Amino acid sequence: MAKIAFKSGKDFYFSKDEDLKARLKDGFEKHAQFITSELGIMKGSFMKAGQMLSVYGASFLSPKAQEILQSLQNQTSYLDWKEISKQIPSHWKEELEISPTPLAAASLGQVHKAVDKDGNLLAIKIQYKGVKKAIKNDIKALRFLLKSLSLLPTELDTKDLFSEIQTMLEAETDYLREAQLTKDFNQKLNHYPEYHITKVIDQYSNDNIMTTQFIEGTPLNEIDKLNLTQEDKNKLGISFFKLLFIELFELEQLQTDVHLGNYLIMNSPEKGYHWGLIDFGASKIPPKSFIHPYQGMIKALIQQDKKKFLDIMFQMNYLSHKQKTNTDLLWKYAKLMGEPFLHESYHWGNSSLSDDILKLLPSVIKEISIGKPPKHAVFIDRKIAGVYFVLKKLEAKFDVNEVVRPFIHTRSAFNKQTEV
């Protein structure tokens, strides 16, 4: 961790360039190979941070640096089969034929393919031993590192935010919880043919191992292999964007980790291209007291209602009630996120949103007085940013207003809340 801070952090910290994109580029890009090799052998929270960098770094890193970092997605350092197989009950090993070569490795565990006695293909996710116990110290270390590099605003009380990160990571290590959430999403989305959700195999699942049906599909980071037509990209983009609003407005329950490995592009004669959803560990069910104002904020942004948007921002304590905030600048920043809703047909592949946001961000940091943002927003904000990133990667083109209209105008609880 100290090596990463020294090599990349000093370049970021001592850069005089006010352009945040340039500073990030200088700080990370020339050390991408080093950062990847260091994070690739780590497990738990720091590995998770590395994977997030590999996803969102596309907005400021060169294709070569992205390629290096993307190896963190599915080709990290695996734990030797001899070691990780100790986690599996002995009678399961007798009943299943498990491949010792992992399909993928992530921050908290790795996945192995298996075949049961009836010939059914299964995916077994095995948690790394000791990961649960390490989370608390990992969060402390991450907070210390960010403070040491002066990357956290001094006026912001981050206690609740880091507490939320710790809570979510602990939830992600509870595989029984994830199994139940997977079943919930399966049941709640079963009338949407655009999505195929993996099925949990209870017989071979416990608190540290989760076994599901193995589903065939192409991971998002290998999308170029499919040679999709623009029509295919548009169809996938519409259903991906729609899923965000189904979760946010209909289910009020969100899978918050838009990791490229969590979404498979499937194809069948009946459905054509559609989504395979395989990981629900980072799912969150926010309280109504949070989700309804948050819905109102999203609606105000879509409708370009500056007053309502700012009122809800203050109501939710995103902004300080004691210090002055440049609300015009904040609205300019917010309108960037609402830009796709201003077009009859928005081309995500041609979008410069990430560049525009990074250019404006230094001014926002200086002129916006942050209050005490609700902790529930941490991962939901990440979800929305992740959806935008995926749509850009897909290069989809569609009318976003047409997609969200049914959700915006049919939520009675939501409509009541926005009158506040």
C-alpha positions in Angstrom: 0.0 0.0 0.0 2.9 2.3 0.8 4.5 1.6 -2.5 1.3 2.4 -4.4 1.0 5.7 -2.5 4.6 6.7 -3.1 4.7 5.8 -6.8 1.3 7.1 -8.0 0.2 9.4 -5.1 3.1 11.8 -5.2 2.6 12.5 -8.9 -1.0 13.3 -8.3 -0.4 15.3 -5.1 2.5 17.5 -6.5 0.9 18.2 -9.9 0.2 21.9 -10.4 -2.2 21.2 -13.3 -5.7 22.3 -12.3 -7.3 19.9 -14.9 -8.3 16.9 -12.8 -8.3 14.7 -15.8 -4.6 15.6 -16.5 -3.7 15.1 -12.9 -5.3 11.6 -12.7 -3.6 10.7 -16.0 -0.2 11.8 -14.7 -0.7 10.1 -11.3 -2.0 6.7 -12.5 -1.3 6.1 -16.2 2.4 5.7 -16.1 2.2 3.4 -13.1 -0.8 1.3 -14.3 1.3 -1.9 -14.7 2.8 -1.5 -11.2 -0.6 -0.7 -9.6 -2.2 -3.7 -11.3 0.6 -6.1 -10.2 0.4 -4.9 -6.6 -3.4 -4.9 -6.4 -3.7 -8.2 -8.3 -2.1 -10.1 -5.4 -4.3 -8.4 -2.7 -7.7 -9.5 -1.7 -10.6 -7.7 0.0 -11.3 -4.0 0.1 -8.1 -2.8 -1.7 -8.6 -5.2 -4.5 -12.2 -3.9 -4.8 -10.8 -0.3 -5.1 -8.5 -1.5 -7.9 -11.4 -3.1 -9.8 -13.3 0.2 -9.5 -10.3 2.0 -11.0 -10.2 -0.4 -13.8 -13.9 0.2 -14.6 -14.0 4.0 -14.3 -10.5 4.8 -15.4 -11.6 4.6 -19.0 -12.6 8.3 -18.8 -9.0 9.5 -18.3 -6.6 6.6 -19.2 -5.1 5.6 -22.5 -6.3 2.4 -24.2 -3.0 0.7 -23.2 -3.4 1.6 -19.5 -7.0 0.5 -19.6 -6.0 -2.8 -21.0 -3.5 -3.4 -18.2 -5.9 -2.4 -15.5 -8.7 -4.4 -16.9 -6.8 -7.6 -16.2 -8.0 -7.0 -12.6 -11.6 -7.8 -13.7 -11.3 -11.5 -14.4 -7.6 -12.4 -14.3 -6.3 -11.5 -10.9 -4.1 -13.7 -8.8 -5.9 -16.9 -8.0 -5.7 -18.8 -4.7 -4.2 -22.2 -5.3 -6.9 -24.9 -5.5 -5.2 -26.9 -2.8 -5.8 -24.0 -0.4 -9.3 -22.8 -1.4 -10.7 -26.3 -1.7 -10.4 -26.5 2.1 -13.4 -24.3 2.3 -15.6 -26.9 0.6 -17.3 -29.6 2.7 -15.8 -33.0 1.9 -19.2 -34.6 0.9 -19.7 -31.8 -1.7 -16.5 -32.8 -3.4 -17.7 -36.4 -3.6 -21.0 -35.3 -5.2 -19.6 -32.6 -7.6 -17.0 -32.6 -10.3 -15.3 -29.3 -9.6 -12.7 -27.8 -12.0 -9.6 -26.8 -10.0 -9.0 -24.0 -12.6 -11.1 -20.9 -11.6 -13.4 -19.2 -14.0 -12.7 -15.8 -12.4 -11.2 -14.2 -9.3 -12.6 -11.2 -7.6 -11.8 -9.2 -4.5 -13.7 -11.4 -2.0 -13.6 -14.8 -3.6 -13.2 -16.8 -6.8 -15.5 -18.9 -9.0 -15.1 -22.5 -10.2 -17.1 -24.4 -12.7 -18.7 -27.7 -11.6 -20.9 -30.5 -12.8 -23.4 -32.3 -10.6 -24.4 -36.0 -10.8 -27.2 -35.1 -13.2 -24.9 -33.3 -15.6 -26.0 -29.8 -14.7 -23.4 -27.1 -15.0 -22.9 -25.0 -11.9 -20.8 -22.0 -10.8 -19.4 -22.2 -7.3 -18.3 -18.9 -5.7 -15.8 -19.6 -2.8 -15.0 -16.8 -0.4 -11.3 -16.2 0.6 -10.6 -17.3 4.1 -10.2 -14.4 6.5 -11.7 -11.7 4.2 -14.5 -10.9 6.6 -12.1 -10.3 9.5 -9.9 -8.0 7.3 -12.6 -5.6 6.2 -12.6 -3.3 9.2 -8.8 -2.8 9.1 -8.9 -2.4 5.3 -11.3 0.4 5.6 -9.2 2.1 8.3 -6.1 1.8 6.0 -8.0 3.1 3.0 -9.2 6.1 4.9 -5.7 6.8 6.2 -4.2 6.5 2.7 -6.8 8.9 1.2 -6.3 11.4 4.0 -2.5 11.2 3.7 -2.7 12.0 0.0 -5.1 14.9 0.8 -7.7 13.4 -1.4 -10.6 13.9 1.1 -12.2 17.3 1.7 -11.1 18.5 5.1 -14.5 20.0 5.8 -16.4 16.7 5.1 -17.3 14.4 7.9 -16.6 11.0 6.3 -17.3 8.8 9.3 -20.8 7.8 8.0 -19.6 7.3 4.5 -16.8 4.9 5.4 -19.2 3.2 7.8 -21.5 2.6 4.8 -18.6 1.2 2.8 -17.7 -1.2 5.6 -21.4 -2.2 6.0 -21.7 -3.0 2.3 -18.5 -5.0 2.2 -19.6 -7.0 5.2 -22.9 -7.6 3.5 -21.1 -8.8 0.3 -19.3 -11.5 2.4 -22.6 -12.9 3.7 -23.4 -15.4 1.0 -26.6 -16.6 2.6 -27.9 -13.0 2.3 -26.8 -12.8 -1.3 -28.5 -16.1 -2.1 -31.8 -14.7 -0.7 -31.4 -11.5 -2.6 -30.7 -13.4 -5.8 -34.0 -15.3 -5.3 -35.8 -12.0 -4.6 -34.6 -10.4 -7.8 -35.4 -13.6 -9.7 -39.0 -13.5 -8.5 -39.4 -9.7 -8.9 -38.0 -9.5 -12.4 -39.4 -12.8 -13.8 -42.0 -10.9 -15.9 -39.2 -9.0 -17.7 -37.9 -11.2 -20.5 -34.9 -8.8 -21.0 -33.2 -10.3 -18.0 -32.1 -13.8 -17.1 -31.1 -14.2 -13.4 -29.0 -17.1 -12.3 -30.7 -19.6 -9.9 -29.3 -20.5 -6.5 -28.5 -24.1 -5.7 -29.3 -24.2 -1.9 -27.9 -27.8 -1.6 -24.4 -26.5 -2.2 -24.5 -23.1 -0.6 -23.6 -21.8 2.9 -22.3 -18.6 4.5 -18.9 -18.9 2.7 -19.9 -20.6 -0.6 -22.6 -19.8 -3.0 -23.5 -22.2 -5.8 -25.7 -21.2 -8.8 -26.7 -22.4 -12.2 -24.0 -21.7 -14.7 -25.2 -19.5 -17.5 -23.4 -18.9 -20.8 -22.8 -15.4 -21.9 -20.1 -12.9 -22.9 -18.8 -10.5 -20.2 -19.1 -6.8 -20.9 -15.3 -6.4 -21.1 -15.3 -8.8 -24.0 -18.1 -7.2 -26.0 -16.0 -6.5 -29.0 -16.0 -10.3 -29.7 -19.7 -10.2 -30.5 -19.6 -7.7 -33.4 -23.0 -6.3 -32.4 -25.0 -4.3 -34.8 -26.1 -0.8 -33.8 -29.6 -2.2 -33.4 -28.3 -4.8 -31.0 -26.4 -2.2 -29.0 -29.5 0.0 -28.8 -31.7 -2.9 -27.6 -29.1 -3.9 -24.9 -28.7 -0.2 -23.9 -32.4 0.4 -23.5 -32.9 -2.7 -21.3 -29.8 -1.8 -19.2 -31.0 1.7 -18.6 -34.5 0.4 -17.9 -33.2 -1.9 -15.3 -31.8 1.1 -13.3 -35.3 2.7 -13.2 -37.0 -0.6 -12.4 -34.7 -1.0 -9.4 -34.9 2.7 -8.4 -38.6 3.4 -8.8 -40.4 0.1 -8.9 -38.5 -2.3 -6.7 -36.8 0.4 -4.5 -34.0 -2.2 -4.2 -30.8 -1.8 -6.2 -27.8 -4.0 -7.1 -25.2 -1.3 -6.7 -22.0 -2.8 -8.1 -21.9 -2.2 -11.9 -18.8 -4.4 -12.2 -18.3 -5.5 -15.8 -18.1 -9.1 -14.7 -21.6 -8.9 -13.1 -23.4 -8.6 -16.4 -23.3 -11.2 -19.2 -24.6 -10.6 -22.7 -26.7 -13.7 -23.6 -28.2 -14.7 -26.9 -31.1 -17.0 -27.8 -33.4 -17.6 -30.8 -36.4 -16.6 -28.7 -35.1 -13.4 -27.0 -32.1 -12.4 -29.1 -29.5 -10.5 -27.1 -30.4 -10.0 -23.5 -28.8 -9.6 -20.1 -27.6 -12.3 -17.7 -27.5 -11.0 -14.1 -25.2 -13.0 -11.9 -24.1 -11.1 -8.7 -26.4 -9.5 -6.1 -24.0 -9.3 -3.1 -23.9 -5.5 -3.3 -27.7 -5.1 -3.3 -29.2 -2.4 -1.1 -32.7 -1.8 0.1 -32.7 1.9 1.3 -35.2 3.2 3.8 -38.3 4.9 2.3 -37.2 8.1 4.1 -34.2 8.2 1.8 -35.4 6.6 -1.5 -38.4 8.8 -2.0 -36.6 12.2 -1.8 -33.8 10.6 -3.9 -36.5 9.7 -6.5 -37.7 13.3 -6.3 -34.2 14.6 -6.9 -33.8 12.4 -10.0 -37.2 13.5 -11.3 -36.3 17.2 -10.8 -33.0 16.7 -12.7 -34.8 15.0 -15.6 -37.4 17.8 -15.8 -34.6 20.5 -15.4 -36.4 21.9 -12.4 -33.6 23.8 -10.7 -35.5 25.0 -7.7 -36.9 21.6 -6.8 -33.6 19.9 -7.3 -31.8 22.3 -5.0 -34.5 22.2 -2.4 -34.2 18.4 -2.2 -30.4 18.6 -2.2 -30.6 20.8 0.9 -33.4 18.7 2.4 -31.2 15.6 2.1 -28.2 17.4 3.6 -26.1 17.0 0.5 -25.3 20.8 0.9 -24.3 22.7 4.0 -27.0 24.9 5.7 -24.2 26.9 7.4 -21.9 27.8 4.6 -22.5 29.5 1.2 -22.7 27.4 -1.9 -22.4 28.4 -5.5 -25.8 27.0 -6.5 -25.5 28.1 -10.1 -22.3 26.1 -10.5 -23.9 23.1 -8.8 -26.8 23.3 -11.1 -24.5 23.5 -14.1 -22.7 20.4 -12.8 -26.0 18.6 -12.2 -27.3 19.4 -15.7 -24.4 17.5 -17.1 -25.8 14.3 -15.6 -29.2 15.2 -17.0 -27.9 15.9 -20.5 -29.1 12.6 -22.0 -32.7 13.6 -21.2 -32.4 16.7 -23.4 -32.2 14.8 -26.6 -34.8 12.8 -28.5 -32.1 10.2 -29.3 -28.9 10.3 -27.2 -25.8 8.6 -28.6 -23.9 7.4 -25.5 -20.8 6.4 -27.5 -20.3 10.0 -28.6 -20.9 11.4 -25.1 -18.3 13.6 -23.6 -20.0 13.6 -20.2 -17.1 12.0 -18.3 -14.6 14.6 -19.7 -17.0 17.5 -19.0 -17.6 16.4 -15.5 -13.9 16.0 -14.7 -13.1 19.4 -16.1 -15.8 21.1 -13.9 -15.0 19.0 -10.8 -12.1 21.1 -9.4 -14.3 24.2 -9.4 -17.2 22.3 -7.8 -14.9 21.0 -5.0 -13.8 24.6 -4.3 -17.2 26.4 -4.5 -19.7 23.8 -3.1 -20.1 23.6 0.6 -20.8 19.9 1.4 -23.2 19.1 4.2 -23.6 15.6 5.6 -24.6 13.5 2.6 -26.9 10.6 3.4 -24.8 7.5 3.7 -27.3 5.5 1.6 -26.3 7.6 -1.4 -22.7 6.3 -1.6 -23.5 3.1 -3.5 -26.6 4.3 -5.3 -24.6 7.3 -6.8 -22.0 4.7 -7.8 -24.7 2.6 -9.5 -25.9 5.6 -11.7 -22.3 6.5 -12.6 -21.7 2.8 -13.5 -24.8 2.6 -15.7 -23.7 5.7 -17.6 -20.2 4.1 -18.1 -21.7 0.9 -19.4 -24.0 2.7 -21.9 -21.0 4.6 -23.3 -19.1 1.3 -23.6 -22.0 -0.2 -25.4 -22.2 2.8 -27.7 -26.0 2.6 -27.5 -28.3 5.2 -29.0 -31.9 5.7 -27.9 -34.5 8.0 -26.4 -33.9 7.9 -22.7 -37.2 9.8 -21.9 -39.2 7.1 -23.6 -37.6 4.5 -21.3 -38.1 6.3 -18.0 -41.6 7.8 -18.7 -43.6 4.8 -17.4 -41.6 4.8 -14.1 -41.7 8.6 -13.5 -45.5 8.9 -13.9 -46.8 5.8 -12.2 -45.3 6.1 -8.7 -47.9 7.5 -6.4 -45.6 7.6 -3.4 -42.9 9.3 -5.5 -45.3 11.9 -6.7 -46.4 12.7 -3.2 -42.8 13.0 -2.0 -41.9 15.5 -4.7 -44.4 17.9 -3.3 -42.3 18.4 -0.2 
